Amino acid sequence: MKKITVIYWSGTGNTKQMAEAIAAGAALEGISVNLLSVDKASKADVLTSDAVALGCSAMGNEVLEEMEMEPFIQDLEGENLSSIPLVLFGSYDWGDGQWLKDWAERMEEQGAKLEAEGLMIHNTPDESGLDLCRNLGAKLAAAII
């Protein structure tokens, strides 16, 4: 059975809602979905998955959360991610989404195969935002079917 892993960090619960919707959209027949907060995830969870979604809300001056998500991403540096379809997502409250653009560029420099442009949602996702998340999950699933 194919496996998709959704790993996220969420401070207010907004990115967690996005992660849950992405996981729901990815849960197609024949695909197992593993939903993990980053504090419960390991590098092996990424490397043994057929596809991965990574989510983190914007922090500070539009950067990744520095205590858990940033070290997790640093731990992936140097790994061959080119064969693992990947999507990035997160919520934000200010700025223009530069943290997600920077993150995508960073992952591409590591050889990651991004399946879609990063999905960012301002604050709490409404129903249309959750639909975008479910669609992103379905697109990720389609990449491995």
Secondary structure, DSSP 8 states (H G I E B T S, - for coil): -EEEEEEEE-SSSHHHHHHHHHHHHH--TTEEEEEEEGGG--HHHHHT-SEEEEEE--BTTTB--TTTHHHHHHHHTTS--TTSEEEEEEEESSSSSHHHHHHHHHHHHTT-EE-S--EEEESS--HHHHHHHHHHHHHHHHTT-
